[in-house]
């Protein structure tokens, strides 16, 4: 009887594990191999944010050196959720947490807000439209020439978003810093392009540079400059608009 119960439990556990899904967090993609060996044939590549089903653990341990940082894990047999790609990958570049995805900006609504409101910034309007704040404004600073007007503050929103703005220098432009959970790079690029369209004047349209980490005017001109920086557990977007 004990043997039968053990077998049943193993079958149930195996079935549950086989239904687990994970997401790729390797910024440059994750190689899929034919067998659990670094010398095995490469049969495909999973891009950042790809969802996979874990078929089984192999128990074969492996360590990877990534830019001086040692990442430990094991070989897993997986299958891509959308498609037929199936093989073995390193577990160190997978996460069980769903990759953060931005709500699509309503460009028309944002354009209307920017025309009708004073002292507003497009990303803050976007966040206010789509995410509930989880804090009051903090780290407040005020203009030297008018202590009643805030020129710099930070605020946190649902899903782990933190927004900060600084525009305290007269004629010094606006600096914005936005931190949020890890997200798919292509989706992030699309989001930045949509935000940019709200105030785009087409004088010198922005283009992607430096391996898609910067979105800025083709030449060095006044405009809005976006920069993406990947941290260990989050993504940072820096924006400067001005001369």
C-alpha positions in Angstrom: 0.0 0.0 0.0 2.8 2.4 0.9 4.5 1.7 -2.5 1.2 2.5 -4.3 0.7 5.7 -2.4 4.3 6.8 -3.1 3.9 6.1 -6.8 0.6 8.1 -6.9 2.2 11.0 -5.2 5.1 11.0 -7.6 2.8 11.0 -10.5 0.8 13.9 -9.1 3.9 15.9 -8.3 5.4 15.2 -11.7 2.1 16.3 -13.4 1.9 19.6 -11.4 5.6 20.4 -12.0 5.1 19.7 -15.7 2.4 22.4 -15.8 4.6 25.1 -14.3 5.5 28.1 -16.4 8.4 30.5 -16.2 9.6 33.6 -18.1 13.0 34.3 -19.6 14.9 37.2 -18.0 18.1 36.9 -20.0 18.3 40.4 -21.7 20.1 39.0 -24.8 17.9 35.9 -24.9 18.3 32.3 -23.7 19.8 29.5 -25.8 17.9 26.3 -26.1 20.0 23.2 -26.6 19.3 19.7 -27.8 20.6 18.1 -24.6 21.7 19.3 -21.1 25.2 20.2 -22.1 27.0 23.5 -23.0 28.6 21.6 -26.0 25.2 20.4 -27.2 23.8 21.7 -30.4 21.9 25.0 -30.3 18.3 24.4 -31.6 16.8 27.8 -30.8 16.7 31.0 -28.8 14.1 32.3 -26.4 13.9 36.1 -26.2 13.4 38.2 -23.1 10.0 37.8 -21.6 9.2 34.5 -23.5 7.0 32.1 -21.5 7.9 28.5 -21.3 6.5 25.3 -19.7 8.9 23.4 -17.5 8.7 19.7 -18.5 11.2 18.3 -16.0 14.2 19.1 -13.9 17.4 17.2 -14.8 19.2 17.7 -11.5 22.4 18.5 -13.6 23.9 21.5 -11.8 25.6 24.3 -13.7 27.3 27.7 -13.0 27.5 30.5 -15.5 29.8 33.6 -15.2 27.9 36.6 -16.4 30.0 39.8 -16.4 31.9 38.8 -13.3 28.8 37.5 -11.5 28.4 33.8 -10.9 24.8 32.5 -11.5 24.0 28.9 -10.3 21.3 26.7 -11.5 20.5 23.5 -13.4 19.5 22.2 -16.8 15.7 22.2 -17.3 13.8 20.6 -20.1 11.2 23.1 -21.4 8.8 23.8 -24.2 7.9 27.3 -25.4 4.3 28.2 -24.7 3.7 29.7 -28.1 5.3 27.4 -30.7 6.9 24.0 -30.9 10.4 24.8 -29.6 11.4 22.2 -27.1 14.8 21.5 -25.5 17.1 22.2 -22.5 17.9 25.6 -21.0 19.8 27.0 -18.0 17.4 27.7 -15.1 19.4 30.7 -13.8 17.8 32.9 -16.5 14.2 31.9 -15.7 11.7 33.4 -13.2 8.3 32.3 -12.0 7.1 35.8 -11.8 5.2 37.2 -14.8 7.1 39.8 -16.7 5.7 43.3 -16.1 3.7 44.7 -19.1 2.7 48.4 -19.5 -0.9 49.4 -20.1 -1.0 50.8 -23.6 -0.9 54.6 -23.6 -4.0 56.5 -24.8 -2.1 59.0 -27.0 -5.1 61.0 -27.9 -6.2 61.4 -24.3 -2.6 62.4 -23.2 -2.4 65.0 -25.9 -5.7 66.5 -24.7 -4.4 66.6 -21.1 -1.1 68.2 -22.1 -3.0 71.0 -23.9 -5.5 71.7 -21.2 -3.5 71.4 -18.0 -0.6 73.5 -16.6 2.7 72.2 -15.1 2.1 68.6 -16.1 4.4 66.0 -17.5 3.3 63.3 -20.0 4.6 60.2 -18.1 3.0 61.4 -14.8 -0.3 61.9 -16.6 0.0 58.4 -18.1 0.6 56.9 -14.6 -2.2 58.8 -13.1 -4.6 57.6 -15.8 -3.7 53.9 -15.4 -2.2 53.1 -12.0 -3.4 53.8 -8.5 -0.8 55.6 -6.3 0.5 53.7 -3.3 2.1 56.8 -1.7 1.7 60.5 -1.4 4.2 62.7 -3.2 7.5 62.8 -1.2 11.0 64.3 -1.4 9.3 67.6 -2.3 11.3 70.6 -3.5 10.0 74.0 -4.4 11.0 76.8 -6.8 13.4 79.3 -5.2 11.3 82.2 -6.7 7.9 80.7 -5.6 7.8 78.4 -2.5 4.2 77.5 -3.2 5.0 75.6 -6.4 6.5 72.1 -6.3 9.3 71.6 -8.8 10.6 68.1 -7.8 9.0 65.1 -6.1 8.8 61.3 -6.1 5.7 59.1 -6.0 5.0 55.3 -6.0 2.3 53.5 -7.9 0.8 50.0 -8.0 2.9 47.1 -9.5 6.1 48.5 -8.0 6.4 51.7 -10.1 8.4 54.6 -8.8 8.3 58.0 -10.5 10.6 61.0 -9.9 10.7 64.4 -11.6 13.1 67.3 -11.3 12.5 70.7 -13.0 13.8 73.2 -10.4 16.3 75.1 -12.6 14.9 78.0 -14.6 15.3 77.1 -18.3 17.0 73.8 -17.2 14.5 71.4 -18.8 12.8 68.5 -17.2 14.4 65.3 -15.8 12.2 62.2 -15.1 13.2 58.9 -13.7 10.9 55.9 -13.9 11.6 52.6 -12.2 9.4 49.5 -12.6 9.7 45.7 -12.6 11.6 43.8 -15.4 9.8 44.0 -18.7 10.1 42.8 -22.3 12.5 45.1 -24.2 10.3 45.3 -27.3 7.2 46.2 -25.3 9.2 48.8 -23.5 10.5 50.3 -26.7 6.9 50.5 -28.1 5.8 52.2 -24.9 8.5 54.8 -25.1 7.6 55.5 -28.7 4.0 56.0 -27.8 4.8 58.4 -25.0 7.2 60.3 -27.3 4.3 60.7 -29.9 2.3 62.8 -27.4 4.7 65.8 -27.8 6.6 64.9 -30.9 7.2 68.0 -33.1 8.9 66.1 -36.0 11.7 68.7 -36.3 14.4 66.0 -35.6 12.5 62.7 -35.0 14.0 60.4 -32.3 15.7 57.2 -33.3 17.0 54.2 -31.4 20.8 54.1 -30.6 23.4 52.2 -28.6 21.8 48.7 -29.0 18.3 50.0 -28.3 19.2 51.6 -25.0 18.7 55.2 -26.1 15.9 56.9 -27.9 16.9 60.4 -28.9 17.1 62.9 -31.8 19.2 61.7 -34.6 21.5 64.8 -34.3 22.4 66.6 -31.0 19.4 69.0 -30.9 16.9 70.2 -28.3 14.3 67.5 -27.7 13.5 64.6 -25.4 16.2 62.0 -24.6 15.2 58.6 -23.3 17.7 56.1 -21.7 17.0 52.5 -20.6 19.1 50.9 -17.8 18.7 47.4 -16.6 19.1 46.7 -12.9 19.2 43.3 -11.3 15.5 43.2 -10.4 14.1 46.2 -12.2 14.3 48.5 -15.2 15.0 52.2 -15.2 14.0 54.7 -17.8 15.5 58.2 -17.6 14.1 61.0 -19.6 15.4 64.5 -20.2 13.6 67.1 -22.2 15.2 70.4 -23.0 18.2 72.0 -24.7 
